[in-house]
Amino acid sequence: MTEEHKKRAAIGLWVGIGVNLGLTVLKGVAGMTTHSKALLADALHSASDTAGAIAGIRGHRAGGPIVSILLSVLATVIGVEIVIATVKSLSQEAPQAPDRLAFVIIALSIVIKEAMFQYQYRVGKKIGSQAVIARAWEHRSDIYSSIVAFIGIGGAMLGHYIGMPLLYYLDPIAGLLIAVLVMRLAYRYMMEAVQHSTDRVLRQEDSRELFDTVQRVKGVISIDDLQAKEHGHYVIVDMTISVNPRITILEGHEIAKTVKQTLMKRFIHVSDVYVQVNPYDPGYPYKSTDAGHDDMPTLLH
């Protein structure tokens, strides 16, 4: 992935985070003013999704898994609080139908989330970023929560218009279902964080195909080190290669870029590649320090 593609991937991810934050605030405020338990719960779901996205960006940095675990615990606690508060309110008084604004907001939320899915998915496909594509599918899964809220709010409003108070219960019931989805989402993030904190290095036989692919890249004389670590469903490769010591720095950089692009294009589970370039030691298997340098493989010659 080129630097330009990295920037586009980062923009795609942060645009999604910004939109989700906006939806969280909008649905949270509207949920309180319209007395919709479903809209409040969906706001929490969007907040959890946003927290998961931020934690995902920080996931490979120091403290990333700890942040994910803390956010997951917080989301679980809030989800439990929503369940308890909803059950208590239902046992003490009959529910009310939410205002029309709640229906408008949840419908708008579904449209925006679908638009974000289409945007991020197309960006991810165009630049070959599995991280952006994965976040796009997270937006799609978040839509299901909003659809539950849409049905609950719409059903309660329908009950109000046709004079059937029993349908009022659809809104808090939808809120309970979404709260359960939030706790399930929080549990998944927690498990992923725990898994990331115990990332394992792939065995030599598992990374053999990666090694062979790099070795065939023109300009790579030898692979001094290659470590492939699993991060959940994806793999991050960290390697050191040797190139002809007589080529330019630009040529060495181009070889490293080709190695990275080749791996990420051939292996869709490889999410990132870090390549360090060293000049090849003219010792073994080259016996002469005066001969053979110009015959070494390069990218441009």
Secondary structure as UniProt FT lines:
FT   HELIX           3..34
FT   HELIX           37..57
FT   TURN            59..60
FT   TURN            62..63
FT   HELIX           64..92
FT   HELIX           100..127
FT   HELIX           130..162
FT   HELIX           165..169
FT   HELIX           170..197
FT   TURN            204..206
FT   HELIX           208..215
FT   TURN            218..219
FT   STRAND          222..231
FT   TURN            232..233
FT   STRAND          234..243
FT   TURN            245..246
FT   HELIX           249..266
FT   TURN            268..269
FT   STRAND          270..279
FT   TURN            284..285
FT   TURN            293..295
//
